[in-house]
């Protein structure tokens, strides 16, 4: 498992927890997934610019 995947998984789990707190986990999971991918792109951008 790579470091960038751990960030995505953590954001999905946090999103699911927030979603369960608000009585609907699925939208929280999707928002967490989107935030995880954005963080992955921002933190682990390996292009030579």
C-alpha positions in Angstrom: 0.0 0.0 0.0 1.4 3.4 -1.0 1.4 6.5 1.1 -0.9 8.3 -1.2 -3.5 5.5 -1.0 -3.5 5.8 2.8 -4.6 9.4 2.5 -7.6 8.5 0.3 -8.6 5.7 2.7 -8.4 7.9 5.7 -10.5 10.6 4.1 -13.2 8.0 3.1 -13.3 6.7 6.6 -13.6 10.2 8.1 -16.3 11.1 5.6 -18.2 8.0 6.5 -18.0 8.8 10.2 -19.3 12.3 9.5 -22.0 10.9 7.3 -23.1 8.5 10.0 -23.2 11.4 12.4 -25.6 13.1 10.0 -27.7 9.9 9.5 -26.6 9.2 5.9 -23.1 7.7 5.3 -23.0 7.4 1.5 -22.7 11.1 0.7 -20.1 11.4 3.3 -18.1 8.6 1.7 -18.3 10.2 -1.7 -17.2 13.6 -0.3 -14.4 12.0 1.6 -13.3 10.2 -1.6 -13.2 13.5 -3.5 -11.3 15.2 -0.8 -8.9 12.3 -0.6 -8.1 12.5 -4.3 -7.6 16.2 -4.1 -5.2 15.9 -1.2 -3.4 13.1 -3.1 -2.9 15.3 -6.1 -1.8 18.3 -4.1 0.6 16.4 -1.8 2.0 13.8 -4.1 2.3 15.7 -7.4 5.5 14.2 -8.9 5.6 16.1 -12.2 8.7 18.2 -13.1 7.3 21.6 -13.6 
